Amino acid sequence: MNIIGTPLNRVDAHEKVSGKAKYTSDLVTGHALIAKVLHSTIANGVVKSFDLTEAWAVSGVIDIVTCFDVPDIQFPTAGHPWSTEKKHQDIADRKLLNKRVRFYGDDIAAVIAEDEISAIEAVRKIKVTYEQYAPILTIEDAMKSGAMAIHEEKPDNVVVKSSYEVGSFDEASKEPDLIKIEGDYDTPIVQHCHIENANSFAYMENGKIVVVSSTQIPHIVRRVCSQALGIGHGDIRIIKPYIGGGFGNKQDALTEPLNAFLTTRVGGRLVHLEYTREETFNCTRVRHAMKFHIVSYVRKDGSFAARSIVAYSNQGAYASHAHALVANAVNGFRMMYPVGAIKGEAYTVYTNLPTAGAMRAYGIPQIGFALESHIEDIVSKAGFDSIAFRKQNMMKLGYVDPGTTITCHSTGLDECIDKGEHYLHYKEKRALYANQTGPVRKGVGMAIFNYKTGVYPIALETSACRMLLNQDGSLQLQMGATEIGQGADTVFSMMAAETIGLSVDKVHIISKQDTDVTPYDTGAYASRQTYVAGMAVKKTAESFKAKLLEFAAFMLKKEAFDLDIKDNFIVHKNKDEHLLSVAEVAMESCYSMTNSRHIAAEETHHCTDNTYSFGVCFVEIEVDIPMCQVRVLDIINVHDSGRIINHQTAQGQVHGGMSMGLGYGLYEHLEFDKKTGRMLNDNLLDYKLMTALDTPELQVAFVETEDPTGPYGNKSLGEPPVIPVAPAIRNALLNATGVAVDSIPLNPEKLFFAFENAGLIK
């Protein structure tokens, strides 16, 4: 059919650009009650009591629920597949409303009212008495001897510590004539900034709690809600309509457990709980700030003898995805350059800051910045060639990771580097810009990366798909995997059409997930969907096609193995002669008086493999030293994501990731009051995102490999584009000015002090 690899328009494009697509808030009925949450105004302490007198006096108030009224159940919120082994289960460390306050903005009470104004007014009139403690905002303060325990289960505030060693670091680092390079690198707390705020509405129907939510993980949210309320999975139903982005923030149970409880307080009436932009910034999830100390011992021939890393991750108030992020980062340190002895150590630490959770690329942008900055420091100080050093030491085809057993089944990284270098003329510009003077200078930088595809073998990877034949020969395609704006529905439709032999317009995908009727899937995360759910599509399509051909063979009095489907017609295998249309087969199968069969298929794919995608960013910048500003002149990402399913949507994914990476490298960071822990820039005015005027033309290229483990030779693409951009800019700054800035964002304030310390500003 040759559908895979074509640049088809998105199947949901018309609905979205015309405004017809219905998101969670669009589905709320006019009689809905409105819920608003009271958030704590201290970062560390205990709620002693409430005075609800004035709040109850507000007209329209239906109910007020405090932290003293909710079930005494601690539950986990992370969007991970559940494990039947207790040691692999997510940490249960929060309640629906929290008496023990752990960050400025913690959920402590909620109001249900007839309208939004009444709910807001009542929340404002609730008076709270606290026992207040000094906030602990930094990793260093949290790990000090004698520091207050933020969670009594973790008296030292270390959520988890882990370590590994490949070879003997101590022995390898004692080789003679080694070059020792070490450095400290920091990455900030940032927000996801998806368009649609966190929101859900809940009601009861036939004794079951129904929650309609903007979530990436409907099946997991059902499990979390059942745990939080202490009820059965079957007593909860989660429905996910169109969703306005998530980037990992909605890979957590956010408003849903509380909202599921609130509807039970008002007899099952519909309750709508929608966070404001400020609440979404502060009270959902953020990207982990991480600190890294890296030591490398390099031989004079440019090979690594030994490397070590110690990493610290600021978890904030609650565990959420907890140690998985920094563990992934420290594993990434080992995987990208798997040469010599390697030692890793990682700590995840509770503080009184907003809870950190999943965000696009899951800890790899953090280690990507630290590692690729460190590699450039080695190159700069030891006099190696920037590209040759990376090529010498980077992961090669056939690598099997000793910690996870994930295997490099395919790689086009060499070609990615060559293509990016050729585009930017990196080598000649790097030499040209090496020793500049003057107030305005140019520089070029690069950074490479690898990224896994899904979460196996760390966690369960499973996905199911269902297909049903309509009487007109078209197909109903139902996935547990969620479309969150990334283009999954388009790719699944193309896969189904390709495998069966239908045109894409004959595939009707159901974008909404409903846990009562939708096949199981863990959700949209880890760049897993075209790889894991894609295999479920392929297996189901093959089963569906076999059933369709079997009935066509019955109609034609031929053997099914002699038949095929091409362009919506039954044909002789290896011939184009039309024997029957699929529509004719569909009508007969449904209405045959002698042999009616309702052709459908459902298959599960239990994934037991993984693979790496690769890529590179090359960037050219201009630095205005007196103004302490960086302007990106040219930038390209080149990706090896295996076979590209849809070049148009793939390019859009890369553009989005590059834009996020530019913001991460140049502008974005969350600020907090050091005395109170209150977030200071919790809105889209004060939080500096890239605008259209800030963004250069984004260049994208692909090196297509055929990965043998992917359903169509494909591997991860959704998250990787964000990874290499920030370190590439940092390395270009080093090329332009000779100044190595080891933390992001590279905003004017940070550059001023760096340039002043380097003597570039008097």
C-alpha positions in Angstrom: 0.0 0.0 0.0 3.0 2.3 0.7 1.1 4.4 3.2 3.8 4.2 5.9 6.3 6.9 5.2 3.9 9.3 3.4 3.3 12.9 4.8 -0.5 12.5 5.3 -2.5 15.2 7.1 -3.6 14.4 10.7 -6.9 12.6 11.0 -8.0 15.0 13.7 -6.8 18.2 11.9 -10.1 19.4 10.7 -11.9 19.0 14.1 -9.1 20.8 15.9 -8.5 23.8 13.5 -12.2 24.3 13.1 -12.9 24.4 16.8 -15.2 21.4 16.7 -13.1 19.2 18.8 -14.6 18.7 22.3 -12.2 18.9 25.2 -13.1 18.2 28.8 -14.4 21.6 29.7 -16.5 21.7 26.5 -18.4 18.6 27.7 -19.5 20.0 31.1 -23.3 20.4 31.3 -25.0 23.6 32.4 -26.2 22.2 35.7 -22.7 21.3 36.9 -21.5 22.1 40.4 -18.2 23.9 40.7 -15.4 22.8 43.0 -12.4 24.9 44.1 -9.5 23.8 46.2 -8.1 25.7 49.1 -4.3 25.6 48.9 -2.0 26.1 51.8 -0.3 29.5 52.3 2.7 28.0 54.1 5.3 25.5 52.7 5.9 23.4 55.8 3.7 22.7 58.7 0.4 21.2 60.0 -3.2 22.3 59.7 -4.5 22.6 63.2 -8.1 23.8 62.5 -10.4 25.6 60.2 -13.0 28.3 60.8 -15.7 27.7 58.1 -18.3 30.1 59.5 -17.9 32.8 56.9 -17.4 30.3 54.0 -20.7 28.5 54.8 -22.5 31.8 54.8 -21.7 32.4 51.1 -24.8 31.9 49.0 -24.6 28.9 46.7 -22.2 26.8 48.8 -23.3 23.1 48.7 -20.5 21.5 50.7 -17.1 22.2 52.2 -14.6 19.3 52.6 -11.4 19.6 54.7 -8.4 17.5 55.2 -10.2 16.1 58.3 -13.1 14.8 56.2 -11.3 12.6 53.6 -10.4 8.9 53.8 -7.3 8.2 55.9 -5.6 6.6 52.9 -2.2 7.4 51.4 -2.0 6.7 47.7 0.5 7.1 44.8 -0.1 9.4 41.9 2.5 8.4 39.3 1.4 7.2 35.9 3.4 3.9 36.1 2.1 0.5 35.4 1.2 -1.2 38.7 3.4 -4.0 40.0 2.2 -6.9 42.1 5.6 -6.8 43.8 5.5 -4.3 46.6 9.2 -3.2 46.2 8.4 -2.1 42.6 5.2 -0.2 43.5 5.1 3.6 43.5 5.4 5.4 46.8 2.0 6.2 48.5 2.7 9.4 50.4 -0.3 11.8 49.9 -4.0 11.9 50.7 -6.9 13.5 48.9 -6.4 16.6 51.1 -3.4 16.9 53.3 -3.3 17.8 57.0 0.5 17.7 56.9 1.5 20.6 54.7 4.6 20.0 52.5 4.7 22.9 50.0 3.2 26.3 49.5 0.0 25.4 47.6 -0.7 22.0 49.1 -4.4 20.8 48.9 -6.0 21.2 52.3 -9.7 21.8 51.7 -12.3 22.1 48.9 -15.6 23.9 48.3 -18.4 22.7 46.1 -20.8 25.4 45.0 -23.6 26.2 42.5 -21.3 28.5 40.6 -17.7 29.5 40.2 -18.0 32.9 41.9 -19.5 31.4 45.0 -16.9 28.6 45.1 -14.0 31.2 44.8 -15.5 33.5 47.4 -16.1 30.7 49.9 -12.5 29.4 49.5 -11.2 32.9 50.3 -13.3 33.1 53.5 -12.0 29.8 55.0 -9.7 30.6 57.9 -6.9 28.2 58.7 -4.8 27.8 61.8 -1.4 26.3 61.1 1.5 25.0 63.1 4.3 26.4 60.9 7.8 25.2 60.4 10.7 26.7 58.4 10.6 25.7 54.8 13.3 23.4 53.4 13.8 24.4 49.8 17.2 23.0 48.7 18.7 19.6 48.5 21.6 20.7 50.7 19.3 21.8 53.5 17.1 18.7 53.2 20.1 16.4 53.6 21.7 18.3 56.5 22.1 16.3 59.7 19.2 17.1 62.0 17.0 18.5 59.2 13.2 18.1 59.8 11.7 15.1 58.1 9.2 16.2 55.4 7.7 12.7 55.4 8.2 10.7 58.6 8.7 7.5 56.5 12.0 9.1 55.2 13.7 10.7 58.2 16.7 11.8 56.2 14.5 13.2 53.4 16.2 10.9 50.9 13.3 9.3 48.9 15.6 6.7 47.3 19.4 6.3 46.8 20.8 4.0 44.1 24.2 3.2 42.6 26.0 1.0 40.1 29.5 0.3 38.9 30.7 -1.2 35.6 34.2 -2.4 35.9 36.4 -1.0 38.6 36.5 2.8 38.7 39.2 3.0 41.3 41.5 0.7 39.5 40.9 2.2 36.0 41.4 5.8 37.2 44.9 4.9 38.4 46.2 4.2 34.9 49.3 6.4 34.2 49.2 9.5 32.1 45.4 10.1 32.3 43.8 13.5 31.8 41.4 14.2 34.7 38.4 16.5 34.0 35.6 17.2 36.5 32.7 19.6 36.6 29.4 20.5 38.4 26.3 21.0 36.3 22.8 22.3 37.3 19.4 22.2 35.6 16.4 24.2 36.8 12.8 23.5 37.8 10.5 24.3 34.8 6.8 23.9 33.9 5.2 22.0 31.1 3.0 24.9 29.9 0.5 22.7 28.0 -2.4 24.8 26.6 -5.2 23.0 28.5 -5.0 23.4 32.2 -5.5 20.4 34.5 -9.3 19.7 34.8 -11.9 17.0 35.2 -15.5 16.6 36.0 -17.1 13.7 38.0 -20.6 12.3 38.5 -22.2 9.0 39.5 -24.2 6.8 37.2 -25.8 3.5 38.3 -23.7 3.5 41.4 -20.4 4.0 39.5 -18.2 7.1 39.7 -17.5 8.5 36.3 -14.6 10.9 35.8 -14.1 12.7 32.5 -10.6 14.0 32.5 -7.8 15.6 30.5 -5.3 12.8 31.2 -2.6 10.9 29.4 -3.2 7.7 31.4 -6.9 6.9 31.7 -6.5 3.2 32.7 -3.9 4.1 35.3 -6.0 7.0 36.7 -8.8 4.5 37.3 -6.5 2.4 39.4 -5.2 5.4 41.4 -8.7 6.7 42.0 -9.8 3.2 43.3 -6.7 3.2 45.6 -7.3 6.8 46.9 -11.0 6.1 47.7 -10.6 2.5 48.8 -13.0 1.1 46.3 -12.9 -1.4 43.5 -11.5 -0.7 40.0 -14.9 -1.6 38.6 -16.5 1.2 40.6 -14.6 3.8 38.7 -14.9 4.8 35.1 -12.5 7.2 33.4 -13.3 8.9 30.1 -10.6 10.8 28.2 -11.8 13.1 25.4 -9.5 15.3 23.3 -6.7 16.6 25.4 -4.8 19.9 25.0 -1.3 18.7 25.7 0.3 17.1 28.7 4.1 16.6 28.1 4.2 14.3 31.1 2.3 16.5 33.6 -0.8 14.6 32.9 1.1 11.3 33.4 0.0 11.7 37.0 -3.3 11.6 38.7 -4.0 15.3 39.3 -7.6 16.5 40.0 -9.2 13.1 39.4 -9.0 11.3 42.8 -10.3 14.4 44.7 -13.0 15.0 42.2 -14.1 11.4 42.3 -14.5 11.8 46.1 -16.3 15.2 45.8 -19.1 13.8 43.7 -19.9 11.3 46.4 -20.4 14.1 48.8 -23.2 15.6 46.8 -25.2 12.5 45.9 -23.4 11.9 42.6 -24.2 15.3 41.0 -21.8 16.5 38.4 -18.8 18.4 39.9 -16.4 20.3 37.7 -12.9 20.9 39.1 -10.7 23.0 36.8 -7.4 24.5 37.8 -6.4 28.0 36.9 -3.1 28.6 35.1 -1.5 29.6 38.4 -2.8 26.4 40.1 -1.6 24.3 37.1 1.9 25.9 37.4 2.2 25.3 41.2 -0.1 22.5 42.2 0.4 19.9 39.5 3.9 18.7 38.5 7.2 20.3 37.4 10.4 19.1 35.9 13.0 17.9 38.4 15.9 20.3 39.1 19.0 18.1 39.1 22.6 18.6 40.2 25.5 16.5 38.8 29.1 16.1 39.7 31.0 14.3 36.9 34.6 13.1 36.9 36.3 11.7 33.8 39.7 10.1 33.3 40.7 10.3 29.6 43.6 8.7 27.9 45.8 10.7 25.5 44.4 8.7 22.5 40.9 10.1 23.3 39.4 7.0 24.9 37.8 7.0 28.4 39.5 5.0 31.1 37.0 5.8 33.8 34.0 8.1 34.5 31.9 8.7 37.5 28.7 10.7 38.3 26.9 11.7 41.4 23.4 13.1 40.8 20.9 14.8 43.1 17.3 15.3 42.2 14.9 17.8 43.9 11.7 15.9 44.2 9.7 18.5 46.0 6.8 17.7 48.4 5.5 14.3 47.2 7.0 11.2 45.5 5.1 11.2 42.2 7.5 9.5 39.8 10.2 9.9 42.4 13.6 8.2 41.8 12.7 6.9 38.3 13.8 10.3 36.8 17.3 10.6 38.2 17.9 6.9 37.9 17.0 7.2 34.2 19.4 10.2 34.0 22.3 8.3 35.6 21.6 5.3 33.4 21.8 7.6 30.4 25.2 8.7 31.5 26.4 5.1 31.2 24.6 4.4 27.9 25.7 7.3 25.7 29.4 6.7 26.1 29.7 3.1 27.4 33.5 3.1 27.4 35.8 2.3 30.3 34.9 1.8 33.9 31.8 3.7 34.9 30.4 4.5 38.4 27.0 6.1 39.1 25.3 7.3 42.2 21.9 9.0 42.5 19.8 10.6 45.2 16.2 11.8 45.1 15.4 14.2 47.9 12.2 15.6 49.4 12.0 19.4 49.8 9.2 21.9 50.5 8.8 22.8 46.8 6.1 21.8 44.3 6.1 18.1 43.4 8.3 17.1 40.5 7.1 14.5 38.1 7.3 13.3 34.5 8.2 15.8 31.8 9.2 15.2 28.2 12.2 12.9 27.9 12.1 11.9 31.6 15.4 13.0 33.1 17.4 12.8 29.9 17.3 16.6 29.1 19.0 17.1 32.6 21.7 14.5 32.0 21.9 15.6 28.4 22.9 19.1 29.4 25.4 17.9 32.0 27.0 15.2 30.0 27.3 17.0 26.7 28.6 20.1 28.5 31.1 17.9 30.2 32.2 16.3 26.9 32.7 19.7 25.4 34.8 20.7 28.5 37.0 17.6 27.9 37.4 18.5 24.3 38.2 22.1 25.1 40.7 21.4 27.8 42.4 18.4 26.3 42.5 19.6 22.7 40.5 16.8 21.1 38.3 17.2 18.0 34.7 17.8 19.1 33.1 15.4 16.6 35.9 12.7 16.5 35.9 12.4 20.3 32.2 11.8 20.4 32.3 9.3 17.5 35.2 7.4 19.2 33.4 6.9 22.5 29.7 6.9 21.7 27.4 3.9 21.7 27.8 1.5 18.8 25.6 -1.0 17.1 25.1 -4.1 19.1 25.7 -2.5 22.5 23.9 -4.3 25.3 23.4 -2.3 28.4 24.7 -4.2 31.5 22.1 -2.7 33.8 18.9 -3.0 31.7 19.9 -5.4 28.9 18.5 -2.9 26.4 20.2 -3.5 23.1 21.2 -1.2 20.3 19.5 -2.9 17.4 20.0 -0.1 15.0 21.9 3.2 14.8 22.3 6.0 12.3 24.1 8.4 14.8 27.2 8.6 12.7 25.2 9.7 9.7 23.1 12.1 11.8 26.3 13.8 12.9 27.7 14.0 9.4 24.4 15.4 8.1 24.2 18.1 10.8 27.9 19.0 10.4 27.6 19.4 6.7 24.5 21.6 7.0 26.1 24.0 9.5 29.7 23.8 8.2 30.5 23.1 11.9 34.2 22.3 11.7 35.2 25.4 9.7 33.0 27.7 11.7 34.3 26.2 15.0 37.8 27.1 13.9 36.8 30.5 12.6 35.0 31.5 15.9 37.6 30.0 18.3 39.6 33.2 19.2 37.3 36.2 18.7 37.5 39.5 20.4 35.0 42.4 20.5 31.6 42.8 22.1 29.5 40.7 19.7 30.7 37.2 18.8 29.5 34.1 17.1 29.9 30.5 18.0 28.8 27.0 17.0 28.0 24.0 19.2 26.7 20.5 19.1 25.3 17.8 21.3 24.3 14.2 20.7 21.9 11.9 22.5 20.3 8.5 22.7 16.8 7.7 24.0 15.1 4.4 24.9 11.8 3.4 23.3 9.2 2.6 26.0 9.9 1.4 29.6 10.7 -2.3 29.2 12.3 -4.0 31.1 12.1 -1.4 34.0 8.3 -1.7 34.0 5.4 -3.5 32.2 4.9 -2.7 28.5 1.5 -3.9 27.2 -1.1 -2.5 24.8 -4.3 -3.8 23.2 -6.2 -2.8 20.1 -9.7 -3.6 18.8 -11.0 -3.5 15.2 -14.5 -3.9 13.8 -15.7 -4.0 10.3 -18.5 -1.6 9.3 -21.1 -2.6 6.7 -19.6 -0.2 4.1 -16.2 -1.8 4.3 -14.7 0.7 6.6 -13.0 0.0 9.9 -13.6 1.1 13.5 -10.2 1.3 15.2 -10.2 1.5 19.0 -7.0 2.0 21.0 -6.3 2.2 24.7 -3.3 4.3 23.7 -4.1 8.0 24.1 -3.8 10.8 21.6 -2.6 13.9 23.5 -1.7 16.1 20.5 1.3 14.1 19.4 -0.4 12.6 16.3 -0.8 9.1 17.6 -4.3 8.6 16.1 -2.9 9.5 12.6 -0.1 7.0 12.9 -2.3 4.2 14.2 -4.7 4.8 11.3 -1.9 4.6 8.8 -0.6 1.4 10.4 -4.0 -0.2 10.3 -4.6 0.8 6.7 -1.1 -0.3 5.5 -1.4 -3.8 7.2 -4.9 -4.6 6.1 -4.8 -3.0 2.6 -7.3 -0.2 3.1 -7.0 3.4 2.3 -6.6 5.7 5.3 -10.0 7.3 4.8 -11.6 3.9 5.4 -10.2 3.8 9.0 -12.3 5.5 11.6 -10.3 5.8 14.8 -12.1 6.5 18.1 -10.0 9.2 19.8 -11.8 9.0 23.1 -10.7 6.5 25.7 -13.3 5.0 28.1 -12.0 2.5 30.6 -15.4 0.7 30.6 -15.1 -0.2 26.9 -11.6 0.7 25.6 -8.9 -1.9 25.4 -6.2 -1.7 28.0 -3.1 0.5 27.5 -0.9 2.1 30.1 -1.0 5.5 28.4 0.9 8.1 26.4 4.5 8.4 27.8 8.1 7.2 27.2 7.7 7.6 23.4 6.3 4.1 23.5 3.1 4.4 21.4 4.3 3.8 17.8 6.6 1.0 19.1 4.4 -0.8 21.7 0.8 0.2 20.7 1.9 0.1 17.1 2.7 -3.6 17.5 -0.8 -4.1 19.0 -2.2 -2.4 15.9 -0.1 -4.6 13.6 -1.1 -7.8 15.3 -4.8 -6.9 15.4 -4.7 -5.8 11.8 -3.2 -9.1 10.7 -5.8 -11.0 12.7 -8.6 -8.9 11.3 -7.3 -9.2 7.7 -7.1 -13.0 8.0 -10.8 -13.1 9.1 -11.8 -10.8 6.3 -10.0 -12.9 3.7 -11.5 -16.1 5.1 -15.0 -14.8 4.5 -14.1 -13.4 1.1 -12.8 -16.9 0.2 -16.1 -18.3 1.3 -17.9 -15.9 -1.0 -15.6 -16.6 -3.9 -15.2 -20.3 -3.3 -11.4 -19.9 -3.3 -8.6 -20.5 -0.8 -7.9 -17.6 1.6 -4.1 -18.0 1.2 -4.6 -17.2 -2.5 -6.2 -13.8 -1.7 -5.0 -10.4 -0.6 -6.4 -6.9 0.0 -5.2 -3.9 -2.0 -6.8 -0.4 -2.1 -10.1 -1.6 -0.6 -10.5 -4.6 -2.9 -10.1 -8.3 -2.6 -7.5 -9.4 -5.2 -5.5 -12.5 -6.2 -2.3 -12.5 -4.3 0.4 -10.7 -6.3 -2.1 -9.5 -8.9 -4.2 -6.4 -9.2 -7.4 -7.9 -10.6 -10.3 -6.8 -8.4 -12.5 -9.8 -7.3 -14.7 -8.1 -4.7 -14.7 -4.9 -2.9 -14.2 -5.0 0.8 -17.6 -3.2 1.1 -19.3 -6.2 -0.7 -17.6 -8.6 1.7 -18.7 -6.4 4.7 -22.3 -6.4 3.6 -22.5 -10.1 3.0 -20.7 -11.0 6.3 -23.2 -8.9 8.2 -26.4 -9.8 6.5 -25.8 -13.3 5.0 -28.8 -15.5 5.6 -26.6 -18.6 5.7 -23.3 -17.5 7.2 -23.4 -14.1 8.9 -20.2 -13.2 10.7 -19.5 -9.9 12.5 -15.8 -9.5 11.6 -13.8 -8.1 14.5 -10.4 -8.6 16.1 -8.7 -7.7 19.3 -5.1 -8.5 20.2 -2.7 -7.6 23.0 0.9 -7.0 22.6 3.1 -7.7 25.6 6.4 -6.0 24.7 9.6 -7.7 25.7 12.1 -5.6 23.9 13.4 -2.1 23.7 15.7 -0.2 21.4 17.6 3.2 21.2 16.9 6.2 19.0 19.6 8.7 18.4 20.2 12.2 17.2 22.2 15.4 17.2 21.6 19.2 17.4 23.9 21.7 15.7 23.5 25.4 16.5 25.0 28.7 15.5 24.6 31.6 17.9 25.5 35.3 18.3 26.4 36.6 21.7 26.1 40.2 22.7 28.5 40.4 25.6 27.6 43.9 27.0 23.8 43.0 26.7 24.4 39.5 28.1 22.2 38.0 25.4 22.3 35.0 23.2 20.5 34.9 19.8 20.2 31.7 17.9 21.1 32.2 14.2 20.7 28.7 12.9 19.8 25.4 14.3 19.2 21.8 13.1 18.1 18.6 14.7 18.9 15.4 12.9 17.2 12.2 14.2 17.5 8.5 13.8 14.1 7.3 14.8 14.1 4.3 12.6 11.6 4.3 9.8 9.5 7.5 9.8 5.8 6.6 9.7 4.6 10.1 8.7 7.1 12.7 7.7 4.8 15.6 8.2 3.8 14.8 11.8 7.3 13.7 12.6 8.6 17.1 11.6 6.0 18.7 13.7 7.1 16.6 16.7 10.7 17.7 16.2 9.8 21.4 15.8 7.9 21.3 19.1 10.7 19.5 20.9 13.3 22.0 19.6 11.2 24.9 20.7 10.9 23.4 24.2 14.7 22.8 24.3 15.3 26.4 23.3 13.2 27.6 26.2 14.9 25.2 28.6 18.3 26.4 27.5 17.7 30.2 27.3 14.7 31.4 29.3 12.7 29.1 31.4 13.0 28.6 35.2 10.6 28.8 38.2 11.4 31.3 40.9 10.5 30.8 44.6 10.5 33.1 47.6 13.4 31.8 49.7 11.6 32.7 53.0 8.2 31.2 52.3 8.6 28.8 49.4 5.9 30.6 47.4 6.2 30.3 43.6 6.8 33.8 42.2 6.3 33.4 38.4 3.3 31.1 38.2 1.8 32.6 35.0 2.5 32.9 31.3 3.4 36.6 31.7 6.2 36.2 34.3 7.3 32.7 33.2 9.4 33.3 30.0 8.5 31.0 27.2 9.8 31.2 23.7 7.6 33.3 21.5 7.3 33.3 17.7 9.6 36.4 17.7 12.3 34.6 19.8 12.2 31.4 17.7 14.6 31.0 14.7 13.8 28.9 11.7 13.9 25.3 12.9 15.6 22.9 10.5 14.9 19.1 10.7 16.4 16.1 9.0 16.2 12.4 9.5 18.5 9.4 8.9 16.1 6.5 8.5 17.2 3.1 9.7 15.2 -0.1 9.9 14.9 -1.2 13.5 14.2 -5.0 13.6 12.2 -4.7 16.8 9.8 -2.0 15.7 6.5 -3.0 14.2 7.3 -1.0 11.0 11.0 -0.5 11.6 10.2 2.5 13.8 11.5 3.7 17.2 11.0 6.6 19.6 10.6 10.2 18.4 8.1 12.1 20.5 10.4 13.1 23.4 14.0 13.1 22.0 13.9 16.4 20.1 14.1 18.4 23.4 17.2 16.7 24.7 20.2 18.1 22.7 19.2 21.7 22.2 20.2 23.3 25.5 23.7 21.7 25.7 24.4 22.6 22.0 23.6 26.2 22.8 25.8 26.1 25.9 28.7 24.6 23.9 28.2 27.3 21.2 28.6 29.9 23.9 31.8 28.3 25.0 33.1 28.4 21.4 32.1 32.0 21.0 33.4 33.4 24.3 35.6 30.8 26.0 33.2 30.9 28.9 31.8 27.6 30.2 28.5 28.2 31.9 27.5 25.1 33.7 23.8 25.8 34.5 20.8 26.8 32.6 18.9 28.8 31.5 21.5 31.0 29.8 19.5 34.2 30.6 21.0 37.7 30.9 21.3 37.6 34.6 23.4 34.4 34.6 25.5 35.5 31.7 26.3 38.8 33.4 27.9 37.1 36.3 29.7 34.6 34.1 31.1 37.3 31.8 32.0 39.4 34.8 33.9 36.5 36.4 35.7 35.8 33.1 36.8 39.5 32.8 34.7 40.1 29.7 32.6 42.8 31.5 34.4 45.3 33.6 
